[in-house]
Amino acid sequence: MNIPTDLRYTKNDEWVRVEGKLGTVGITDYAQDQLSDIVFAEVILNVGAPANKGAVLGTVESVKAASDVYLPVSGTVTAVNDLLSETPEAINTDPYGQAWLLVLELSNPAELDGLMDAAAYSTYLASREH
């Protein structure tokens, strides 16, 4: 399981990569593995929209199930990955790279303190397997 150390993670299997005031959000390798073959991905927020931590940002559907994706932090949407509407399967092959979902300008960076680092997320995943 790929768990990059430069990201922060939620218990709902979202990740955020912070660079300055911006946070790029996506779903984890574990999440895409559990969903299996992803056939549809949709971000329901638009650029410029305010976004609150815990709100639904979109949906990812596979041949097995559909799952809502939640915002790990609050901010204003600055970019949406339009590539995923045409190639949602990119989430299966590159969940931490080209398959990001959206970018936020963080409005409350202190929210990052409530997210797990890679080691804590790895421990959390191990506890779920039992």
N, C-alpha and C positions, 0 to 999 in steps of 0.2 A: 504494500500500500504506500503510495507516494504522499508524504506529508511535509511540504516545504517548511523550513524553519523561519522564513521571513514573513509568514502570514499569521493572522489571528483567526480563530475558529469559533463557531457557535455549536450548540448542542443539536441544532437542526441541520448541521453539515453544510453551512455556508462558510465562505472564507472572505477575508478582506486583506488587501495589500495596500499599505499606507505609504504614500510618497508625497512628502510635504503636507499640504492641506487636502490632498485628494486620496480617496479610498476606492480601489477597484474591487468589485464584488463578483463572486461566482459560487459554484457548488463544488464540493470536494471530490477527490478521486473516489473516496468511499461511497459518496452519494451516487455518483454515476455508475459505479460498480453494482450497487444494490438495485438501481433502476434498470440496468441492462441496456438494451439497444434504444437510445433516445431518438425519437422520431419527430418531436416538436418542442420548440422552446419559444416562449413569449415573455417579453418584458412589458408590463402594463403601464409603467411610468414614462413620462416624456421628459426630454431635456428641459431644464428650468423648473421642474416640479419640486416642491418641497417633499422630503421623504423622512418618515419617522421610524426610528429603530423598532423592529418587531412587526412592521407593516408588510403586507404581501407586495413583493416587487414584480412577481410574475409566476409563470408555471413552466414546469418541464414535464414532458410526457414521454413514456417509453412504451414498448410493446407490452410491458407488465403492469404499469401503473402511471398515474399522474400525481405530481407533487407540487404544492405551492412552495415558492422560494421566498424567504423573509429577509428583510434588511437587518444586517448585523449592527449598523450604526445609523445615526441620523445625519441628514445633510440636504444639499440641493443637487439634483441630477445634472451632471455636466456632459455625459455621453451615454449612449445606449449602443450595444453591439448588434447592429443590423445584420451582420453576417449570419447570426444564428437562425434567423427566419428562413434562410436558404439552406444552411448546412448545420442543423441542430446536432447531428452526429459528431460534430467537432468536440462536443462536451465529453464524449466517450474517449476520444483520443488525446485531447489537450485541455483538461479542465482548468489548469492553472495558467495557460498561455492564451491562445487565440480564442478560447471559448468563455472569456469573461462575460458577464451579463450587463453590468453598468458601472459607471464611475460617478462618485459623489464628491462634492466639496463638503468636507466634514463641518458640521455645525457644533458638535460637542465632542471633541477628541477624547475627553475623559471617559466616554463610553467604551473606548478600546480596552480600558482596564478590566472591564467585565467579561472580556473574551478570553478564550484559551490560547496559550502558545502551542507550538507543535508537540512538545512533550506532554502537556496536559491533555491535548486532543487525542494523542495516541493512547494514553491511559484510559481516557473516556471510551474510545472505541473498543478497547480490550474488555472493559467492563460490560459493554453491550452484547458482546459475543456469548456471554454466559447465561 
